[in-house]
Amino acid sequence: MRAISLYLLCYDIADPKRLARVRKVAYSFAFGGQKSAVECYLDERMLRALQRRIFAQIDPQKDKINIFKIKKDAILLGKAKQLPFDKGTIIV
């Protein structure tokens, strides 16, 4: 089994059409999230695919993408809950 890690993908896209395209790609990999920040469980192959697909949609001079690897359990505040994840199942 390939190693899977949790990533947080955050984006700030200047153009509404590009934003819609990036959001579609981001949510095709997402496990959860809100607006322009999505949580994704990815192995290295999936991470590279996500990067390629998003880069194809953006204007690198105007848009900003951050992908953070979460190395420890999340800090949960308020109504936040740890998302359940069965490491044997990923649907993309």
N, C-alpha and C positions, 0 to 999 in steps of 0.2 A: 504494500500500500504506500502511496506517495504521501509525504509529509504535507499536512494542511495547516495553514496559519490564518489568523484573523487579521484582516486589513480594514482600515477606514479610508475610504475614498472621498475626498472633498473637492468640489469644483466651483469655480466662479467664471462663468462664460458670458462674454459681452453681448453676443448676438442671440436673439430669441430662437432663431432657426437652428443654430449650432447647439444651443442649450437643449432643445428638444431632442436632437440627435444624440448628444452626450448622455442625457438622462436615460434615453432608451438603452444605450449600451451599458451604462452603469447598473441599471436595474435588472438587466439580463444576467448579471453576475451577483446581484445583491441578495443577502440573507435578511436584511432589515435596514432601516434608515429613515431619514426625514429630509425632505427637500433636497439640498445639495450636499448631503453627507450620507453615505451609504456604507453598511457593513457587509463585507464579503469574505467568505471562507474560500481560500484559494490555495492550490498547490503552485509550484513554480511555473508549470506549463500554462495554467489558467491565468496567472499573474501576467505573463508575457503576452498572452492573447488579449487580455483586458487593456494593457498598455498600447498594443498595436491598434486595436479597434478604436480606442478613445483618441489617440494621436491622429488618426485618419480623419477625425471629425472636427478638430479644433484649429484655431488660428494661433500658433505659438507666440505671436507678437501681442495678442490681446487677451488670451484666455489663460486661466491658471488652474492647474490640476495638482493636488497633493495626494499621495498614497502613503499612508502610515501603517507600518506593521505593528500590531498590538502584541507585545511580548508577554504581558501579564494579564491577569483577570482585570476586567474593567472596574472602575470605581462607579458605583451605582448610587444615585441620589434621587430622592422623591419617589415617583412611581416607576422608575426604571427597574427592569428585571434582567437578569442574565438570560440571554437567549439560549434555548436548548439547541443542541447540535449533535446529531448522530454522525460520527466521523466516517461512517460507511456510506453515507448518502449525500450526494450533491446533485442538484438539478440545475442545469444551465440552459 
